[in-house]
Amino acid sequence: MNCIVTGASRGIGYETVKALSKLTGHQIIAVARTPELLASLNNECRAAGAQSSIHPIAADLGKPESLNQLVKQASLLFSRVDVLINNAGLFLNKPFQDISDSELGRLYEVNVLGVFRLIRELVPLLGSKATANTGAGPSHVVNISSMGGVQGSTKFKGLSAYSSAKGALAVLTECLAEELKTQFITVNCLALGAVQTEMLEKAFPGYKAPLSAAQMGAYIANFALTGQEFFNGKILEVSLSTP
Ligand SMILES: NC(=O)c1ccc[n+]([C@@H]2O[C@H](COP(=O)([O-])OP(=O)(O)OC[C@H]3O[C@@H](n4cnc5c(N)ncnc54)[C@H](OP(=O)(O)O)[C@@H]3O)[C@@H](O)[C@H]2O)c1
């Protein structure tokens, strides 16, 4: 399958690409802002005997012109996108009243608007035209949200911008699943609990998560390849703990 994974330079996205690359016959575009880290990912996967090809592309998903460049490059590599994993995310832990407009804007640009725009720009490659050409099943968009973005979940102070953005991603998932289903595009959301990464260490210093990035990456890779056969428009909580 042709896959795009954002936020692939470290943490969960990095491990998701590693897990996909161990399987045979996939083409994976790995996206993040830091080209050196994407190159390390590619080297590590090759050294481990990757069965799939990785195409690192540096892009800032919070900047529309950079996102458009990514879409151009992706359309040169792929005639169809089977799997899009919107994993890139920006974190902010700050008291509500101290959050500036620019911090709020940047967080929403990356965590919400970037995802909105990327799916919108990729619809022609995800959708029915591409499907008709290949005879393949529906494509799968997987939005990576957080337990903090789930209505009724435990909330933590300082996370108003981050968690509200993750909530927006969950509702966006439900809306797009309905609107895009006739175009053979399936959209689901995974609301993750704590996973041991740099972001978690920033969010909850010293807290030990029950899951490693490698465990979660393997789960997301498998879900992205198969979940569209079982779910559409679902917000699935993937969590062992609070937080
Ligand atoms: N870890 C957890 O416990 C946890 C829990 C719930 C949800 N999540 C969600 O899971 C996802 C991955 O989290 P993580 O813990 O692996 O985070 P992480 O270690 O901080 O990694 C974030 C990734 O996103 C990329 N990124 C950030 N801003 C970007 C931008 N503007 N354009 C392109 N790429 C960008 C980063 O790469 P560059 O810096 O190279 O651009 C990096 O690869 C996030 O959406 C996060 O909200 C994580």
The ligand as an SDF file (V2000), in Angstrom:
LIG
                    3D

 48 52  0  0  0  0  0  0  0  0999 V2000
    3.0340   10.4500   23.6800 N   0  0  0  0  0  0  0  0  0  0  0  0
    1.8230   10.4230   24.2040 C   0  0  0  0  0  0  0  0  0  0  0  0
    1.6350   10.0230   25.3810 O   0  0  0  0  0  0  0  0  0  0  0  0
    0.6420   10.8650   23.4020 C   0  0  0  0  0  0  0  0  0  0  0  0
   -0.6280   10.7630   23.9880 C   0  0  0  0  0  0  0  0  0  0  0  0
   -1.7370   11.1560   23.2710 C   0  0  0  0  0  0  0  0  0  0  0  0
   -1.5970   11.6010   21.9560 C   0  0  0  0  0  0  0  0  0  0  0  0
   -0.3610   11.6960   21.4080 N   0  0  0  0  0  0  0  0  0  0  0  0
   -0.2720   12.1870   20.0260 C   0  0  0  0  0  0  0  0  0  0  0  0
    0.5120   11.2990   19.2590 O   0  0  0  0  0  0  0  0  0  0  0  0
    1.1940   12.0220   18.2280 C   0  0  0  0  0  0  0  0  0  0  0  0
    2.6810   11.7130   18.2990 C   0  0  0  0  0  0  0  0  0  0  0  0
    3.1370   12.0960   19.5850 O   0  0  0  0  0  0  0  0  0  0  0  0
    4.6080   11.8170   20.1260 P   0  0  0  0  0  0  0  0  0  0  0  0
    4.4770   11.6290   21.5670 O   0  0  0  0  0  0  0  0  0  0  0  0
    5.3080   10.8200   19.2740 O   0  0  0  0  0  0  0  0  0  0  0  0
    5.2200   13.2950   19.8940 O   0  0  0  0  0  0  0  0  0  0  0  0
    6.7210   13.8050   19.6600 P   0  0  0  0  0  0  0  0  0  0  0  0
    7.6900   12.8260   20.1850 O   0  0  0  0  0  0  0  0  0  0  0  0
    6.7510   15.1970   20.1610 O   0  0  0  0  0  0  0  0  0  0  0  0
    6.8020   13.8200   18.0630 O   0  0  0  0  0  0  0  0  0  0  0  0
    6.0200   14.7360   17.3340 C   0  0  0  0  0  0  0  0  0  0  0  0
    6.2950   14.5600   15.8540 C   0  0  0  0  0  0  0  0  0  0  0  0
    5.5290   15.5460   15.1410 O   0  0  0  0  0  0  0  0  0  0  0  0
    6.4160   16.2590   14.2600 C   0  0  0  0  0  0  0  0  0  0  0  0
    5.9560   17.6250   14.0830 N   0  0  0  0  0  0  0  0  0  0  0  0
    5.7240   18.5580   15.0490 C   0  0  0  0  0  0  0  0  0  0  0  0
    5.3670   19.7160   14.4940 N   0  0  0  0  0  0  0  0  0  0  0  0
    5.3620   19.5260   13.1480 C   0  0  0  0  0  0  0  0  0  0  0  0
    5.0940   20.3600   12.0410 C   0  0  0  0  0  0  0  0  0  0  0  0
    4.7730   21.6460   12.1800 N   0  0  0  0  0  0  0  0  0  0  0  0
    5.1970   19.8360   10.7870 N   0  0  0  0  0  0  0  0  0  0  0  0
    5.5450   18.5430   10.6240 C   0  0  0  0  0  0  0  0  0  0  0  0
    5.8260   17.7060   11.6260 N   0  0  0  0  0  0  0  0  0  0  0  0
    5.7400   18.1990   12.8770 C   0  0  0  0  0  0  0  0  0  0  0  0
    7.7850   16.1860   14.9550 C   0  0  0  0  0  0  0  0  0  0  0  0
    8.8430   16.2970   14.0200 O   0  0  0  0  0  0  0  0  0  0  0  0
    9.7290   17.6050   13.7360 P   0  0  0  0  0  0  0  0  0  0  0  0
    9.9610   18.2870   15.0560 O   0  0  0  0  0  0  0  0  0  0  0  0
   10.9580   17.0360   13.0910 O   0  0  0  0  0  0  0  0  0  0  0  0
    8.9050   18.3980   12.7870 O   0  0  0  0  0  0  0  0  0  0  0  0
    7.7520   14.7620   15.5100 C   0  0  0  0  0  0  0  0  0  0  0  0
    8.1310   13.8500   14.5060 O   0  0  0  0  0  0  0  0  0  0  0  0
    0.8820   13.4980   18.4570 C   0  0  0  0  0  0  0  0  0  0  0  0
   -0.1650   13.9100   17.6200 O   0  0  0  0  0  0  0  0  0  0  0  0
    0.4230   13.5300   19.9090 C   0  0  0  0  0  0  0  0  0  0  0  0
   -0.4350   14.6070   20.1710 O   0  0  0  0  0  0  0  0  0  0  0  0
    0.7560   11.3360   22.0970 C   0  0  0  0  0  0  0  0  0  0  0  0
  1  2  1  0
  2  3  2  0
  2  4  1  0
  4  5  1  0
  4 48  2  0
  5  6  2  0
  6  7  1  0
  7  8  2  0
  8  9  1  0
  8 48  1  0
  9 10  1  0
  9 46  1  0
 10 11  1  0
 11 12  1  0
 11 44  1  0
 12 13  1  0
 13 14  1  0
 14 15  2  0
 14 16  1  0
 14 17  1  0
 17 18  1  0
 18 19  2  0
 18 20  1  0
 18 21  1  0
 21 22  1  0
 22 23  1  0
 23 24  1  0
 23 42  1  0
 24 25  1  0
 25 26  1  0
 25 36  1  0
 26 27  1  0
 26 35  1  0
 27 28  2  0
 28 29  1  0
 29 30  1  0
 29 35  2  0
 30 31  1  0
 30 32  2  0
 32 33  1  0
 33 34  2  0
 34 35  1  0
 36 37  1  0
 36 42  1  0
 37 38  1  0
 38 39  2  0
 38 40  1  0
 38 41  1  0
 42 43  1  0
 44 45  1  0
 44 46  1  0
 46 47  1  0
M  CHG  2   8   1  16  -1
M  END
$$$$
